[in-house]
Amino acid sequence: MTKCELEILLDEIDFLDNANNIYETKTYLVRQEVSVEIINGITVVYSRDTFYAKTSLRMSQLEFLKSIRPSLVNAKRVPATMTTRTYVD
């Protein structure tokens, strides 16, 4: 597989955009975007979690990601002090 072909495949994976971590729940794949901010001298770890409904396509894409970039698919949520959630079918 060429680099160009790999980039095209990765662009098609919707739950990969801006992901720092990807983990699974019983019914969802979760993309976690983690950032750190200092607010009034207090360090805040902020997580934007997007829950994607598990589909056969997304599950096969997840297996592909695990094979090429296992460090991204952590299987555990990174703890945060502030969290937002979004759900995608």
Order of alpha helices (4+ residues) and beta strands (2+ residues): alpha-beta-beta-beta-alpha-beta
